[in-house]
Each structure stands twice: as structure tokens, then as C-alpha cells.
Amino acid sequence: MFKYEKLLQYPINIKNPNPTYAKIIISQYGGPDGELGASLRYLSQRFAMPTRELQGLLTDIGIEV
């Protein structure tokens, strides 16, 4: 059995929210040129690699990005 508590690891206190900076940060993670996009490109390109070694390399890169 487990208990789910929605708590942050480190408490934060945002005094002056800035939507412009928030948009920039979110685009770096999930935007077209962000980390998630890069990871998915590596993982999808691995299927076109001719050897198992190259497939493994792209898998490792895609997982670490």
C-alpha cells in the first residue's frame, strides 16, 4: 500500500511571476527545439540504423538527453 502526497522536494516561493520567462523555460523542455523533441528524434532515428551498435548508441543518447 502507498500514500500519495503532492509535495515539492524543495519548497519554493515565487514573489514576482513572469509569464514571458515561463514561456521560454517551457519551450526549452517541450518545444520543437527542446529536450523532449531532441530525445524523440534520436529514438525514432534508431530504427533506420543498419547495425545493432548504432541502434544502441542512438538509444543511449535518446534516453540520456
N, C-alpha and C positions, 0 to 999 in steps of 0.2 A: 504494500500500500504506500502511497506517496501523498504529499501535500504540496500543492502548487501555490506559491506566493509570488506575486508580481512585484519584485523589488529590484532596484538597481544595485549593481555591485558597489559603486561609489555614488553617494548622494550628490546631486547637482542642484544648483540654484541659478537660474537664468534671470538676470536682472533686466537686461535690455535685449529682447528678442529682435533679430534682424532677419526678415524673410529673404532678403537678397543673398546673404551668406548661406542661409539654409538651403536655398535652391542650388547654389554652387556645390555644396557638400553632397547633396543628394545626387546630383548629376554625375559626380565623380564615382559614386558607387554603382548606380543603376542606369546611368545614361548610355548613349550609344558608344561613347569612348571611355566608359568607366570600367571598373574592375570586373563586374559581373559579365559585361559584354565580351571582354577580353578572354575571360575564363571559358565562356561558352564557345567562342571561336576556336580556341585551342582544342577543346574536347570534341567539337564537330569535325575539325580537320584531321583528327587522328584516324578516322575511318578511311581516308584516302591514302594513307601511308602504305608503302609497299612491304615494309619489313616490320616484324614484331618489336624490334629495338626502337624504331622511330615511333611506333604507336605508343610504346611505353613512355618514351621521352615526352611526347605531347600530353599524355595523360598526367604525368607527374607535374608538368608545367601548369596545365589547366587546373589541377587540384590546388596547387600552391598559390596561384595568382589571387 
